Amino acid sequence: MIIRAATLNDLPQIVAIEALPEFSTYISSWREEQHRRMIAHPDALYLAVVNNDSDRLEGFAVLMGLLSEHRSIELKRIAVSTPNRGLGIRLLHAAAAGAFNEHRAHRLWLDVFENNTRARHVYEAFGFKRDGILRDAVYRDGSFHSLILMSMLELEYRALYGSPPS
């Protein structure tokens, strides 16, 4: 597996991963056209986990806010096609390294559905802290759902994962 910048050619596979039934309650799906606009935007970075042998996309992450004057970057999306293989945590490491080392983030943040305990556990184990809750922020499938805001500061990232390579 390699992690690289995603390309326009990866978009059909990204859309397919988002459409997987197990993710429909945890991440919203964007149309390919929306991804096409975002991947070309200088404020966003798309990462792809690709199988070396098959060139098949196994997962992706989207960072937004690269141009923020506040140096606050959002982990907008992260998903893998097949969980429990360690790809998600590798992708999370790559996204955080990109945010803090390459894009000089002061803060990396995300929101996660309150009932997505598996993802919350992964984020907490990685070092994200809970900032608060957006109560009933998303209306989906006939009901409202709350989002938990989480973040990691550069200082916290450096304490856990070290300084950027020189």
Legacy VTK file of the C-alpha trace (Angstrom):
# vtk DataFile Version 3.0
C-alpha trace
ASCII
DATASET POLYDATA
POINTS 166 float
0.000 0.000 0.000
1.121 3.505 -0.770
-0.362 6.829 0.239
-0.200 9.546 -2.383
-2.041 12.636 -3.512
-5.313 11.660 -5.142
-5.943 12.583 -8.770
-8.997 13.212 -10.905
-8.729 9.598 -12.077
-9.336 8.461 -8.483
-12.674 10.242 -8.158
-14.932 7.387 -9.346
-13.389 5.111 -6.696
-13.666 7.828 -4.024
-17.357 8.268 -4.824
-17.825 4.479 -4.722
-16.240 4.240 -1.249
-18.465 7.046 0.040
-21.505 5.202 -1.310
-20.781 1.990 0.628
-23.806 1.239 2.858
-21.720 0.953 6.038
-20.594 4.578 5.647
-23.906 6.156 4.679
-24.806 7.009 8.268
-21.354 8.415 9.092
-20.213 10.438 6.103
-22.231 12.338 3.589
-21.735 11.475 -0.033
-20.661 14.085 -2.522
-21.306 13.805 -6.216
-18.288 13.336 -8.424
-18.664 16.908 -9.688
-18.348 18.293 -6.156
-15.204 16.221 -5.594
-13.898 17.401 -8.973
-14.258 21.041 -7.856
-12.712 20.381 -4.450
-9.729 18.318 -5.612
-8.727 21.193 -7.905
-9.080 23.832 -5.178
-5.801 25.048 -3.620
-7.455 25.046 -0.177
-7.965 21.245 -0.241
-5.743 18.185 -0.261
-6.953 14.718 -1.225
-4.915 11.693 -0.135
-5.388 8.200 -1.531
-4.372 4.784 -0.185
-3.602 2.656 -3.212
-2.866 -1.047 -3.506
0.587 -1.380 -5.144
-0.349 -4.544 -7.016
-3.769 -3.679 -8.393
-3.636 0.140 -8.411
-7.025 -0.072 -6.683
-7.929 2.780 -4.351
-8.470 1.374 -0.846
-9.263 4.617 0.967
-9.014 8.377 0.946
-8.843 11.455 3.146
-9.697 15.075 2.460
-8.088 18.008 4.247
-9.624 21.470 3.875
-8.501 24.873 5.033
-4.896 24.675 3.842
-4.951 28.411 3.155
-6.502 29.364 6.502
-4.820 32.422 7.993
-5.614 30.817 11.360
-3.656 27.673 10.396
-6.707 25.580 11.302
-7.126 22.635 8.935
-10.165 20.392 8.846
-10.041 16.647 8.300
-13.196 16.740 6.204
-13.347 13.084 5.180
-11.535 9.851 5.853
-12.769 6.455 4.693
-11.394 3.063 3.723
-13.114 0.443 1.618
-12.399 -2.423 4.023
-12.027 -1.626 7.750
-9.884 -3.534 10.273
-6.748 -3.706 8.128
-4.911 -0.726 9.632
-5.368 1.435 6.547
-7.464 4.051 8.312
-4.847 4.723 10.985
-2.088 4.887 8.351
-4.186 7.355 6.414
-4.853 9.375 9.581
-1.086 9.524 10.269
-0.445 10.713 6.705
-3.192 13.347 6.892
-1.940 14.688 10.228
1.671 14.727 9.020
0.580 16.616 5.915
-1.388 19.122 7.967
1.288 19.778 10.592
4.516 19.215 8.662
3.735 20.372 5.146
0.978 22.925 5.685
2.103 24.313 9.053
-1.222 23.770 10.792
-1.588 25.006 14.326
-4.774 22.988 14.732
-6.238 19.946 12.975
-9.929 19.456 13.608
-12.837 17.258 12.615
-16.404 16.490 13.432
-17.710 12.991 13.955
-21.215 11.689 14.468
-21.931 11.141 18.143
-22.998 7.539 17.508
-19.827 6.686 15.545
-18.069 5.235 18.587
-15.522 3.312 16.529
-14.218 6.447 14.782
-14.293 8.455 18.016
-12.163 5.792 19.685
-9.618 5.908 16.832
-9.415 9.705 16.965
-9.026 9.740 20.744
-6.336 7.046 20.620
-4.508 9.095 17.981
-4.532 12.119 20.307
-7.545 14.196 19.292
-9.354 15.940 22.139
-13.076 16.559 22.378
-13.872 20.256 21.924
-17.642 20.163 22.165
-20.843 19.039 20.527
-23.022 20.408 17.759
-26.404 19.243 18.970
-28.831 18.004 16.312
-26.627 19.511 13.594
-27.416 17.082 10.769
-30.829 15.997 9.531
-30.598 12.599 7.891
-32.938 9.658 7.428
-35.819 11.451 9.114
-34.055 12.467 12.316
-31.467 14.867 13.699
-27.966 13.758 14.665
-25.347 15.450 16.808
-21.713 15.931 15.844
-18.773 15.888 18.236
-16.033 18.397 17.485
-12.498 17.156 18.071
-9.113 18.721 17.510
-5.408 18.274 17.939
-2.991 21.166 18.352
0.463 21.183 16.824
2.019 21.122 20.298
0.069 17.938 21.124
0.967 16.363 17.775
4.692 17.089 18.301
4.596 15.627 21.828
3.156 12.374 20.455
4.770 12.075 17.026
7.873 14.297 17.063
9.209 17.139 14.994
9.005 17.347 11.227
11.884 15.844 9.286
14.527 18.453 8.486
LINES 1 167
166 0 1 2 3 4 5 6 7 8 9 10 11 12 13 14 15 16 17 18 19 20 21 22 23 24 25 26 27 28 29 30 31 32 33 34 35 36 37 38 39 40 41 42 43 44 45 46 47 48 49 50 51 52 53 54 55 56 57 58 59 60 61 62 63 64 65 66 67 68 69 70 71 72 73 74 75 76 77 78 79 80 81 82 83 84 85 86 87 88 89 90 91 92 93 94 95 96 97 98 99 100 101 102 103 104 105 106 107 108 109 110 111 112 113 114 115 116 117 118 119 120 121 122 123 124 125 126 127 128 129 130 131 132 133 134 135 136 137 138 139 140 141 142 143 144 145 146 147 148 149 150 151 152 153 154 155 156 157 158 159 160 161 162 163 164 165
